[in-house]
Amino acid sequence: LESLMAENRVKDLQRLYGLLGRVNGLQPMKVAFTAYVKRAGVEMVTNEEREKEMVQDLLDFKGKLDLLLEEAFDGNEEL
């Protein structure tokens, strides 16, 4: 699941979200999404080699997450 998010595979995530939503199975997706956000964020903040680009990297990451939430997860802010 994390690789789908990292690779920005919106359509695949959209299908998975739809399928899991039908069987009340969104909790594992929520856990995976939260873990992905935390891991990627910590990775960006602790990368000393990209310290100068960190703010832009974080802003770009937030844009990517906003897009995933809106398009793949139907705007579900609880995810």
Buried (B, 14 or more C-beta within 10 A) or exposed (E): BEEBBEEEBBEBBBEBBEEBBEEEEBEEBBEBBEEBBEEBBEEBEEEEEEEEEBEEBBEEBEEBBEEBBEBBBEEBEEB
